């Protein structure tokens, strides 16, 4: 991920799907997009699961798997 820049993780409240993965190494990152729809998704894989970040018409949606 060095080519993508710096990622900083800081303590947060338990109100986000990322809270369960604090301190874990990122194993993989994948991106999906649907041309001409404005929909973009980023899925981040950790040892203990995945977090999916999606946008649709300007709304950000976070979910964990």
C-alpha positions in Angstrom: 0.0 0.0 0.0 3.0 2.3 0.0 2.0 3.7 -3.4 -1.4 4.8 -2.0 0.1 7.1 0.7 0.0 7.0 4.4 -2.7 5.4 6.5 -3.1 6.4 10.1 -5.3 4.5 12.6 -6.3 6.1 15.9 -8.5 5.0 18.8 -12.3 5.5 18.1 -15.6 4.6 19.7 -17.2 1.2 18.9 -19.6 2.8 16.6 -17.9 1.9 13.3 -17.1 -1.4 11.5 -13.4 -0.5 11.7 -13.4 -0.6 15.6 -13.1 -4.5 15.6 -10.0 -4.4 13.5 -7.9 -1.7 15.3 -4.2 -2.8 15.5 -4.6 -5.4 12.8 -2.6 -5.5 9.6 -4.4 -4.8 6.3 -4.1 -8.0 4.3 -5.7 -6.9 1.0 -7.7 -4.0 -0.5 -9.9 -4.2 -3.5 -11.9 -1.6 -5.4 -15.0 -1.9 -7.5 -16.8 0.7 -9.6 -19.8 0.7 -11.8 -19.2 3.1 -14.8 -21.7 5.9 -15.3 -23.5 5.1 -12.0 -21.5 6.9 -9.5 -21.2 3.8 -7.4 -17.7 3.0 -6.0 -16.8 0.4 -3.4 -13.6 -0.3 -1.4 -13.2 -3.6 0.5 -10.5 -3.8 3.2 -9.5 -7.3 4.4 -8.1 -7.9 7.9 -7.2 -11.1 9.8 -10.5 -11.1 11.5 -12.8 -10.0 8.7 -13.6 -7.4 6.1 -14.9 -3.9 6.0 -16.7 -2.6 2.9 -17.0 1.1 2.2 -19.5 2.0 -0.6 -20.7 5.3 -2.0 -24.0 5.8 -3.8 -25.1 9.2 -4.9 -22.8 10.9 -2.3 -23.9 8.6 0.6 -21.1 6.6 2.4 -22.1 3.2 3.6 -19.9 1.0 5.9 -20.5 -2.7 6.6 -18.5 -5.6 7.9 -18.4 -9.2 6.9 
